[in-house]
Amino acid sequence: MPVVQFANISSTYKDHLDALYAYALHMGFDEQTAMDAIHDLFYKLCLREPTIDKYENLRFYLFRSLRNRLIDLRRSRREFMSLEVNEQSDVADPPFHLEVTVEDIMILEEEKEAIRKKVEYMLEGLTHRQREIIYLRYIHEYSYEEIAEIMQISVESCRNLLSRTITRLKDSHLPLWLLIFLLH
């Protein structure tokens, strides 16, 4: 039976590695820390879980667990390094970064740079939580309940945060579909 478990975990690792890695990088962690946290997650999964088939939404479980592990790593580094915590940044609310890429086929070269700058400027105006909720909702298509659990907020707070974020994005006069397309 353990061979089947490790085979399942191995295929799960291969299936979800890229998405988990990208999520960790978007949260502002370096490549090594991202991989270490992912490996910690799967190591603990091997030790604790008799079977991974018990999860209805394994991808959701992996994202939530990775986020928690990364927050723990950030906390422990701050404690050991005695870094001052920025008053605007909470350890439970890590920074979330999105990089914008634009397909050359869809947009002419001159327009591409202008649109990219406008989107980056617009994203810089969002808080870390707002960037994270856009990423989880529109890139990974999580439900409000799943996002609330990943971000450790209430479902109502999740809905309010997403609503405020979308309103803010609409005020930028850039079509929301274009922003989602560029982020995807």
C-alpha positions in Angstrom: 0.0 0.0 0.0 2.8 2.6 0.7 4.0 2.2 -2.9 0.6 3.3 -4.2 0.6 6.2 -1.8 4.0 7.4 -3.0 3.0 6.9 -6.6 -0.1 9.0 -5.9 2.0 11.7 -4.2 4.6 11.6 -7.0 2.0 12.2 -9.7 0.3 14.8 -7.5 3.7 16.5 -7.2 4.3 16.5 -10.9 0.7 17.7 -11.6 0.8 20.7 -9.2 4.4 21.7 -8.9 4.3 24.5 -11.5 1.2 26.1 -10.1 2.4 25.9 -6.5 5.8 27.2 -7.5 4.3 30.2 -9.3 2.1 30.9 -6.4 5.0 31.0 -4.0 7.0 33.3 -6.3 4.0 35.6 -6.6 3.9 35.8 -2.8 7.4 37.3 -3.0 9.5 34.4 -2.0 12.8 33.5 -3.8 13.1 30.4 -5.9 15.0 28.3 -3.3 12.5 29.2 -0.5 9.6 28.4 -2.8 11.0 24.9 -3.6 11.9 24.2 0.0 8.4 25.0 1.1 6.9 22.9 -1.6 9.2 20.0 -0.6 8.3 20.5 3.0 4.6 20.3 2.1 5.0 17.0 0.2 7.3 15.6 2.8 4.6 16.2 5.5 2.0 14.9 3.2 4.0 11.6 2.9 4.4 11.3 6.7 0.9 12.3 7.8 -1.6 11.2 5.2 -2.4 7.6 4.7 -4.0 8.5 1.3 -4.4 11.7 -0.6 -7.6 10.5 -2.2 -9.5 11.6 0.9 -9.4 15.3 -0.2 -12.3 16.5 -2.4 -10.2 19.3 -3.8 -6.5 18.3 -3.5 -5.3 21.4 -5.4 -7.1 23.7 -2.9 -5.6 21.8 0.1 -2.1 22.1 -1.5 -2.4 25.9 -2.1 -3.7 26.5 1.5 -1.0 24.4 3.0 1.7 26.0 1.0 0.5 29.5 1.9 0.6 28.5 5.6 4.1 27.0 5.3 5.4 30.1 3.6 3.9 32.4 6.3 5.5 30.2 8.9 8.9 30.5 7.1 8.5 34.3 6.9 7.7 34.5 10.7 10.6 32.3 11.7 13.0 34.3 9.6 11.8 37.6 11.1 12.2 36.1 14.6 15.7 34.9 14.0 16.9 37.9 12.0 15.2 40.4 14.4 13.9 42.3 11.4 11.5 45.2 12.1 8.1 44.4 10.8 6.7 47.1 8.6 3.6 48.5 10.3 1.6 48.3 7.0 2.6 44.7 6.4 1.4 41.9 8.5 3.1 38.5 8.7 -0.2 36.8 8.1 -0.7 39.0 5.0 2.4 38.4 2.9 3.1 40.6 -0.1 1.7 39.2 -3.4 3.3 40.1 -6.7 2.0 39.7 -10.2 4.0 40.1 -13.3 2.2 41.0 -16.4 3.0 39.3 -19.8 1.4 40.3 -23.1 1.1 38.1 -26.1 2.7 39.7 -29.1 0.2 38.1 -31.5 -2.8 39.9 -29.9 -1.4 43.5 -29.7 0.8 45.6 -31.9 4.3 46.4 -30.6 3.6 50.1 -29.9 0.3 49.4 -28.0 1.8 46.6 -26.0 4.3 48.7 -24.0 1.6 51.3 -23.2 -0.9 48.7 -22.0 1.7 46.8 -20.0 2.7 50.0 -18.2 -0.9 50.9 -17.5 -1.6 47.4 -16.1 1.6 47.4 -14.0 0.7 50.9 -12.7 -2.8 49.7 -11.9 -1.6 46.6 -10.1 0.9 48.6 -8.1 -2.0 50.6 -6.8 -3.6 47.5 -5.4 -2.8 46.1 -2.0 -1.0 42.7 -1.6 -4.3 41.1 -0.6 -6.1 42.6 -3.6 -3.5 41.3 -6.0 -3.6 37.9 -4.3 -7.4 37.7 -4.5 -7.4 38.5 -8.2 -4.8 35.8 -8.8 -6.7 33.2 -6.8 -10.1 34.1 -8.3 -9.4 34.7 -11.9 -6.2 32.8 -12.6 -6.9 29.6 -10.5 -10.7 30.1 -10.5 -11.2 29.3 -6.8 -14.6 29.8 -5.3 -15.2 32.5 -2.6 -15.2 29.8 0.1 -11.9 28.4 -1.1 -10.3 31.8 -1.3 -11.5 32.7 2.1 -10.0 29.6 3.6 -6.7 30.0 1.7 -6.4 33.6 2.8 -7.8 32.9 6.2 -10.6 35.4 6.0 -14.4 35.1 6.2 -16.4 34.5 3.0 -18.1 37.9 3.4 -14.7 39.6 3.7 -13.6 37.7 0.6 -16.6 38.9 -1.4 -16.1 42.5 -0.1 -12.4 42.5 -0.9 -13.0 41.2 -4.4 -15.8 43.7 -5.0 -13.6 46.6 -3.9 -10.7 45.3 -6.0 -12.9 45.0 -9.1 -14.3 48.5 -8.5 -10.8 49.9 -8.2 -9.8 48.1 -11.4 -12.9 49.4 -13.3 -12.0 52.9 -12.2 -8.7 52.5 -14.1 -10.7 52.5 -17.4 -8.9 49.3 -18.6 -11.4 46.6 -19.4 -11.4 43.9 -16.8 -11.4 41.1 -19.4 -8.1 42.5 -20.8 -6.5 42.6 -17.4 -7.5 39.0 -16.7 -6.3 38.0 -20.2 -2.9 39.6 -19.6 -2.5 38.1 -16.2 -3.4 34.6 -17.4 
